Amino acid sequence: MTMVIKSLIFLLIINLACALAKQTYIVHMNHHKKPNSFPTHHQWYASHLQSIAHSDDPTSVLLYTYTESYHGFAAALDPHQAESLRRSDSVLGVYEDSIYTLHTTRTPEFLGLDSGLGFWNGHRTESLAQTSVDNVIIGVLDTGVWPESESFHDSGMPPIPTRWRGECESGPDFSPSSCNKKLIGARSFSKGFRMASGGGGGFGSRNPSAKENESPRDVDGHGTHTASTAAGSAVANASLLGYAAGTARGMAAHARVAAYKVCWSAGCFGSDILAGMDRAIADGVDVLSMSLGGGSAPYYRDTIAIGAFTATERGIFVSCSAGNSGPGRASLANVAPWVTTVGAGTLDRDFPAYAQLGNGKRFAGVSLYSGAGMGARSVGLVYAKENNSSSSSSGNMCLPGSLEPGRVRGKVVLCDRGINARVEKGAVVRDAGGVGMILANTAASGEELVADSHLIPAVAVGRKVGDLIRAYASNDANPTAALTFGGTVLNVKPSPVVAAFSSRGPNLVTPQILKPDLIGPGVNILAAWSDAVGPTGLAKDSRRTKFNIMSGTSMSCPHISGLAGLIKAAHQDWSPSAIRSALMTTAYTLDNTGSPLRDASEGQLSNAWAHGSGHVDPQKALNPGLVYDIKTDDYIAFLCSLDYTIDHVRMITKRPNVTCARRFADPGQLNYPSFSVMFGNKRVIRYTRELTNVGPASATYDVTVTGPKTVGVTVKPSRLVFSEFGQKLRYTVTFVSISRSNIGNARMGRAEFGSLVWSNKEHQVKSPVSYQWTLQM
């Protein structure tokens, strides 16, 4: 009996060890090698898993079978099983599941959508938005949706398009009846998250007090915010606790919304994202909006890039956030050329707040604090810098547990921005007994001001002002401060300004493709919010609000997604690349003072590595005159020009017979609406582009080139004469590096910028140009 028990215990330990060693892998299959003996690919995939199963653990978990966005499956495997699959002739690749992160009212007016000043074919933008846009379906991959939000009401909307193949999924806290003619679909994908969380449990959220069930319901708020930004219905009297009051509406207010929950408390797992994309493509969305991403990787290893390739080939416009890792150089995510990569800029709306110091100086900052405030009285000011007090070494950062209650009680605390969340710093100050906070930027954030709905009176200030307050708090014998709040202010100048957090180029995966593509509103954006979480997202925040103000490229991405829906409604035969071209070539690079766009990080002029083609202008994008179109075969020629194997190309394209008979001599030869010129050891770079006339049948365009004196640029022909609608004409541009002395500077990361513009009296079709001089070592 004892031996039997010991054997059972030993077997249990072995099985437990196997289970603990398992993790999610995405297996890329050679789709067309399926034997005829298997009726479906799913059964073929299952047989592969069965063939590698351990005798003491006969079941390997098949999590997802992908059919649209990817050829393969996701499964729970141990490393030995993964290696066994890699040796199969039918398997193209086996990859560990990647984790991606979220890139976390006034905007329609700011973008000119409500002004009635722009026309296209006799239609005002508002008229367009109320007719054909209701046939556009925008799929949002995010943290789900709060269906009860007024932003998803369906008043006056016609029946759901008959081509829609999606559904409203049932869950413990989500009924299929939650959907309507506006929110036409809601699904959730959690198998990758469950596997990473211990194989079935682990559901939670950034707010532990809010239960997160396996359903499309959004208990985080991010997904509801992005979905309503893209296509939220108009809601009057919207605000965040009184801030930014007005009518809130999405960019394509009459478009349909389909929510795909792929992000959970631990992040967004590649296996779940791929499953969401797979389903969205099959369901019939027209636009895919994804405010999430990871680092840079070759396209055959990039889950989002592979899924987006299929979506683009099916005519689906894919918009992704650039990331919030700015102002660091080469910090971009989602850089595939078939994806529209969106950075963030500011609005002309601000939320001023003020810090009155005891030395008589008054400094301006921003805040969304909505409580009773401090009144006009001044209290003591504390800066818990290590060399200035006995506080913890992290006291200046206001990290949890870093402040001494005896020193900060009843005072305003000066906190340096960084490491932990801005709103968490205020909670730390409150818990230690502080009555207010000044949140001061460091060099990393520069002069960028992001407003937050703090739990205590708090004012955020830029680095320069922060340094002055730090000096005062550190050197004055009795420093004091009073904080006051100014509400909402409109028509702020200058605007837009490129957000310091917005990720920057150059593109590390393919430097010959300039990214980001453009910027949109992404700072202090008001949109719908989940009722399961407070506006700060903190568990300690018991407040509830129907709308919240957030900042990030997560917020700028759905602006572009919604605008793409408007353009698709106006031009139903346009490809995703034509829509992107229209958005890019009509973008503007001057702010509302008539000056070049500035960068919030240090207040200096911005460049194309930060703002791409510029800030989106939807009025002009509806009628761009000319577009740079790209076909699937062009993307394949682009991939073949990279240092990829033929299997890598087939993995991305899902075409078994690709031979790379056609390839570009240089990846920059792709018919992209921008230029990224890499001189390397070459002094001469030559690219040919093709423009399609989508304006008046008879039109003539002349070219203008601007740029550094170190580069000579020749365009042939210098005039394009179109005689019919849809006509395509080519031109060749030759870039010559005049001075090789720039090569030395390039090692220090220097770059130069210019532009190439085709124009006539009605249109300007503008392409940004970046120049780099790099040596092949």
WOBELQUI-V83340 format. One line per field, one symbol per residue. phi: phi as a letter, one per 30 degrees, with the letter a starting at -180 (. if undefined). A space follows every 10 residues. Layout:
# WOBELQUI-V83340
phi: ???
This chain:
# WOBELQUI-V83340
phi: .ddddddddd dddddddddd ddbdbccccd eccddddcdb dedddddddd dcdddcbdcc dddbccbcda clacbdbced dddddddddd cdabbddccc cdcd.ddedd didcdidcbb hicddddddc cdddcdcccc cacjbcdded dcdceidded edddcdacdd aebbceddda dcdcaabbbb ddddddcjil cidaadcedc dcddaddccc jddddddddd bdddbdhdac hjdhdlccad dcdcddbbcb dbcbdckcce ddeddddedd dddjdcbccb calbddaeed cceddddddd edddicdccb ddjccddddh cdbhcedccd cccbbcccbb bdbbcccddj dbccbbacdb ddicicdcbd cbbddedcac dedcdddhde iccdedccei bdcdcddkic deddeddddd ddjdcabccc dcddchcdcc dbdddbeabc bddddedddd ddddcddbdb abcbbcicbc idbdadbddd dddcdddddb edcdbddabb dbbhcdadbd dcbdddiddd cddbbdbbcb bkdeddeded dddddddddd bdcddedddd eddddcdcbc ddciceeccd dbidddbddc cidkdebded ddbdibbccb cedddddddd dddcdddddd dddicdcdci dcbddbedde dddbbbccdh dccbbbbcbb ccdcceecab bccbbblddd bcbbcbdcbc cccadidcbc bbcccbddbd ddddddddid bbbaabbcbb dcbbccbdbc bbcbcdd
